[in-house]
Amino acid sequence: RYGGGDIPATLGGLLAAIGTFVVLGGLITAGAGNIAYQVGVLDIDGNVEELSIAGAVASIVVLFVSFFVGGWVASRMARIDGARNGIIVALWMTVLVVVFGAAGIWAGAEYNILSRLDLPDWVSHWDNSEVTTATSVLASIAALVTYAGGYLGGLVGDIYNTRANSAMASASPEQILN
């Protein structure tokens, strides 16, 4: 009777996950960029000379924390079936990535606004031969971590909902209103 995915709750969880990702990613990028420039990983123009393992691990941690928060928000909003709603948050993100990736491939490089605005553009000039095994493995790990974060965040939100529901069920009406 109860259970299942709650679309408004999962979209709210997706927005929370994206917001958390932007904030944490910005903070870590600012700190890492400063450190990388100090130790000589960045050249004077700001080009990265090598990608460190620490950067990849930090990215994975930020993804996990972001989707943990998104799963928790979806679970708390839906109040039922938290793990399922947490996974749906990650599924929404997968759909967005596929849609925007397909739109980018369909539009082609001539509609790449980043190249016209003199902004950093790290993706459009890649060739398929440049995608290494390490890149594919890291992308797979990132996808798994995204789903795991959403699932675990949904479970934690479900634990809170269960405790709140049992407290309300055992309380008298006067205790609930006060």
C-alpha positions as CSV (number, residue, x, y, z in Angstrom):
1,R,0.0,0.0,0.0
2,Y,2.8,2.4,0.9
3,G,6.1,2.7,-0.8
4,G,7.6,3.4,-4.2
5,G,9.3,6.3,-5.8
6,D,8.2,9.9,-5.1
7,I,9.0,12.1,-8.1
8,P,8.9,15.5,-6.4
9,A,11.0,14.1,-3.5
10,T,13.6,12.6,-5.8
11,L,13.8,15.8,-7.9
12,G,14.3,17.7,-4.6
13,G,17.0,15.3,-3.7
14,L,18.6,15.8,-7.1
15,L,18.7,19.5,-6.6
16,A,20.2,19.0,-3.1
17,A,22.8,16.7,-4.6
18,I,23.7,19.1,-7.3
19,G,23.9,22.0,-4.9
20,T,26.1,20.0,-2.5
21,F,28.3,19.0,-5.4
22,V,28.8,22.5,-6.6
23,V,29.6,23.9,-3.1
24,L,31.9,21.1,-2.1
25,G,33.5,20.9,-5.5
26,G,34.2,24.6,-5.6
27,L,35.7,24.6,-2.1
28,I,38.0,21.6,-2.9
29,T,38.9,22.9,-6.3
30,A,39.9,26.3,-4.8
31,G,42.0,24.7,-2.2
32,A,43.5,22.1,-4.5
33,G,44.3,24.8,-7.2
34,N,46.1,26.9,-4.7
35,I,48.1,23.9,-3.4
36,A,48.8,22.7,-7.0
37,Y,50.1,26.1,-8.1
38,Q,52.4,26.2,-5.0
39,V,53.9,22.8,-5.6
40,G,54.3,23.3,-9.4
41,V,51.6,21.0,-10.8
42,L,50.0,24.0,-12.6
43,D,52.0,26.1,-15.0
44,I,51.8,29.9,-15.2
45,D,48.8,29.8,-17.5
46,G,46.8,27.5,-15.2
47,N,47.1,24.3,-17.3
48,V,47.3,21.1,-15.4
49,E,50.4,19.1,-16.1
50,E,49.2,15.9,-14.4
51,L,46.2,14.6,-12.7
52,S,47.0,13.2,-9.3
53,I,45.4,10.2,-7.6
54,A,44.4,12.6,-4.7
55,G,42.4,14.6,-7.1
56,A,40.5,11.6,-8.4
57,V,39.9,10.4,-4.8
58,A,38.7,13.8,-3.8
59,S,36.3,13.9,-6.8
60,I,34.9,10.5,-5.8
61,V,34.4,11.6,-2.1
62,V,32.6,14.7,-3.2
63,L,30.3,12.7,-5.5
64,F,29.6,10.2,-2.6
65,V,28.8,13.0,-0.1
66,S,26.7,14.9,-2.6
67,F,24.5,12.0,-3.5
68,F,24.4,10.9,0.2
69,V,22.8,14.3,0.9
70,G,20.5,14.0,-2.1
71,G,19.4,10.5,-1.1
72,W,18.8,11.7,2.5
73,V,16.7,14.7,1.3
74,A,14.6,12.5,-1.0
75,S,14.0,10.0,1.8
76,R,13.0,12.7,4.3
77,M,10.7,14.3,1.8
78,A,9.1,11.0,0.7
79,R,8.9,9.6,4.3
80,I,8.7,6.1,2.8
81,D,11.0,3.8,0.9
82,G,14.1,5.9,1.4
83,A,16.6,3.6,-0.3
84,R,14.6,3.4,-3.5
85,N,14.1,7.2,-3.5
86,G,17.9,7.6,-3.0
87,I,18.7,5.4,-5.9
88,I,16.1,7.3,-8.1
89,V,18.0,10.5,-7.3
90,A,21.2,9.0,-8.8
91,L,19.1,7.7,-11.7
92,W,17.8,11.2,-12.4
93,M,21.4,12.4,-12.6
94,T,22.3,9.6,-15.0
95,V,19.4,10.6,-17.2
96,L,20.6,14.2,-17.2
97,V,24.2,13.3,-18.0
98,V,23.0,11.1,-20.9
99,V,20.6,13.8,-22.3
100,F,23.2,16.6,-22.1
101,G,25.9,14.4,-23.5
102,A,23.7,13.3,-26.4
103,A,22.7,17.0,-27.0
104,G,26.4,18.0,-27.0
105,I,27.3,15.2,-29.5
106,W,24.3,16.1,-31.7
107,A,25.0,19.9,-31.7
108,G,28.7,19.4,-32.4
109,A,31.7,21.6,-31.7
110,E,30.4,24.6,-33.7
111,Y,27.9,25.2,-30.9
112,N,30.5,25.0,-28.2
113,I,30.0,28.3,-26.4
114,L,32.9,27.8,-24.1
115,S,35.4,28.1,-27.0
116,R,33.9,31.5,-28.0
117,L,33.9,33.0,-24.5
118,D,37.5,32.2,-23.8
119,L,36.6,30.0,-20.9
120,P,38.3,26.7,-20.0
121,D,37.2,24.0,-22.3
122,W,38.7,20.6,-21.4
123,V,36.3,18.2,-23.1
124,S,35.5,19.3,-26.7
125,H,38.9,18.8,-28.1
126,W,39.2,15.2,-26.8
127,D,39.6,12.4,-29.2
128,N,38.3,8.8,-28.5
129,S,41.9,7.6,-28.7
130,E,42.7,9.8,-25.6
131,V,40.2,8.0,-23.4
132,T,42.4,5.6,-21.4
133,T,41.5,2.6,-19.3
134,A,42.1,4.6,-16.2
135,T,39.5,7.1,-17.3
136,S,37.0,4.4,-18.0
137,V,37.6,2.8,-14.7
138,L,37.3,6.1,-12.9
139,A,34.0,6.9,-14.7
140,S,32.6,3.5,-13.7
141,I,33.7,4.0,-10.1
142,A,32.1,7.5,-10.1
143,A,28.8,6.0,-11.3
144,L,28.8,3.3,-8.7
145,V,29.7,5.7,-5.9
146,T,26.8,8.0,-7.0
147,Y,24.3,5.2,-6.7
148,A,25.9,3.9,-3.4
149,G,25.7,7.4,-1.9
150,G,22.1,7.9,-2.9
151,Y,21.2,4.4,-1.5
152,L,23.0,4.9,1.8
153,G,21.6,8.5,2.2
154,G,18.1,7.1,1.6
155,L,18.7,4.4,4.2
156,V,19.8,7.0,6.8
157,G,16.8,9.2,6.0
158,D,14.6,6.1,6.4
159,I,16.0,5.4,9.9
160,Y,15.1,8.9,11.0
161,N,11.6,8.6,9.5
162,T,11.0,5.2,11.3
163,R,12.0,6.7,14.6
164,A,9.8,9.7,14.1
165,N,6.8,7.6,13.1
166,S,7.2,5.3,16.0
167,A,7.5,8.2,18.4
168,M,4.3,9.7,17.0
169,A,2.5,6.4,17.1
170,S,3.3,5.9,20.8
171,A,2.5,9.4,21.9
172,S,-0.8,10.7,23.0
173,P,-2.6,13.4,20.9
174,E,-1.7,16.0,23.6
175,Q,2.0,15.2,23.4
176,I,2.0,15.5,19.6
177,L,0.4,18.9,19.6
178,N,2.7,20.3,22.3
